[in-house]
Amino acid sequence: MRSAPAEQRIPDVYRQTIGPLYAYVARRCGGDRALAEDVVQETWLRAVDVWPRKGLPDTPAAWLTSVAHNLLVSHYRRQTPLRLSSITSDAVLAVVDNGFNTESVDIERLIHWALAQLPEPQSKLLEAFHLDERSVERIAAQFQMSERAVEGRLRRARLKLRKIIKRAVTNYGDR
């Protein structure tokens, strides 16, 4: 029996994925709810445009997540870090060293901006570990690497992220 055309299956995929997709995007928006909603909406507009023509991907949630990730990276790369006058590089680096957990929206936005400046493999590793709270073991399986390789790459990615943050605070903050 043939499966239903993509147009007929899209509403079901939407219902199944909208919550997880919004949660994924919201964790990466630094508290900016409007940005999260815009990214989710744009992601779904692209799906509704592409899927009827090309068919549903094998894993629609992964396709949606990938599109949302790319939209966020594009957004953050176009931005310059704002409101850094009250932020010290030490404060931001402490958040980076302690798992990206912060109550400061400005620090959270700066971290997401800095993540977008990293090469994609490094940002994806840091996001998987810190934002999605995946274990090194699970990341190793996902990226088909040894746990030791993941740990080393996470360490190097954090060092590069720290450099980007220090440079941003120096260049855009009050001196």
N, C-alpha and C positions, 0 to 999 in steps of 0.2 A: 504494500500500500504506500502511495506517495505521501510525503508530508505536505502540510499546507504551505501555500506560497508565503514568502517573507512578509508581505503586507498584512496577512492574517495573523501571523505569529508575533509581530512587533508589540501589540498591546500586552501580551502575556510576558514577553521578555522585559518590557518596561516595568510591569508590576513586580517582577522577580528581582530586578536589578536597581531600581531607583533608590531604595534605602541604602544598600551597600555602596553604590556609586556616590551618593551625597556624603556619606560618612567618610569615604576615601578623600574626596575633594575638600571637605570641611576641615579635616586634620591638616591640610596643606595650605590653608588660606589665612593663617594668622588672625583668626577671629573675624575676618571680613565676610559676613554672611552674604552680602550682595554679590561679592566676587564668586563665592561658592555656588550660589544660585545661577549666576551667569554662565559659569563654566559647565555646570550640569546641563543647563538648557542648551548651550551651544553643542555640547557633546551629543545630546539627543537629536538636535536638528541635523547634525551630520549623519547620524545613524539612519534617521528617517529619509534622508536624501540618498545615501549610498546603498542601504540594505535592499530596498525594492529592486534596484538595478543589478546589484552584484550578488544578492542572496545573503542570508544571515551567516555570519562567521560561525565556525565550529564552536567557539567559546565567546558568546556575545559579551559577557561580563569582562573578559580580558580585553576585548576590542574597545569597549567603552572606557575602561580604566586607562588603556594606553592613549586614547584620544584625549581624555581629561588631563592626563599627565603632561602630554605635549602642549596642550592649551595653557596649563599653569606655567610650564617652563617658559613659553613664549611671553606670557604676561609678565613674569618676574624679570626676564631678561630685558624687557623694554623699560622697566622701572629703574629709578635710582632710589636707594634707601632714603626714606624720609624720617623726619623727627628724631634725629640721632643726637640732638643737643643734650638730652638728659641721659644718654646711654654711654656707659664706659665699655671699652673693649673687654675689661676684666669681667664685668657683669654678664656680657654675652657669652664669653668663653666659659664662664662657670656653668651657664645653662647648657652649652654644647657638651661640656665634660660630664654633666649630670643627666644625660638622657633627653635633652631638649624640653624638659618640663619647666614651664614658667607661667606666671600669672600676667606678665607684661606682654601686651599686644604688640608693642613696638619691637621688643626683642624677638618675639615669635615671627613677626613679619621680616625682620632683618635676617633671621635664620633661613626662612623660606626663600628670600631673595638670594642669599648666599648659596643655598643648595642649587638654585637654578643656574648659578655661574659655574658649577662643577661639571665635568664631563658626565654624560648620562650614566655610565656604569657606576661611577662613584656615588652620584646622587641617589640612584636606585638602591644601592646597598645601604646607605645611611637611612634612607626613608624606610626600607623594609625593617631594619633593626630598631630604629628609634620611633618612627611614627606608627608603623604597623605592629610593632612589638613582637616581631618574629625572632625566634631563637637562631643562634649561629648555625645549629644543626639543620634547621628548616631552610635557612637561606642557602646553605651549602647544597642541599638537595635541589632547591629551586634553580640555582644558577649553575648546577653541575660542577661544583668545586669542592675541594676538601675543606673541612672546618678550619684548618690552619690557614689556608689561603684566604678564606673569608675574613678571619681575624686580622691578618696582615693588611688586606685591602681596606677593611674598616678603619684600621689605625692610620693608614696613609690618607684615606679620604677625610678623616677628622682633622689631620694636620693641614691638609690643603684648605679645608673649610675654615679653620682657625686663621690661616693667612688671609683669606678673602675677607673675613670679618674684621680683622685688625686693619686691613687696608681701607675698608669701607668706613670704619669709625674714624680713622685718621683723615680720610679725604672728605667725608661728608658731615662729620660732627663738629661741634664747636671746639676750637683749639685754644 
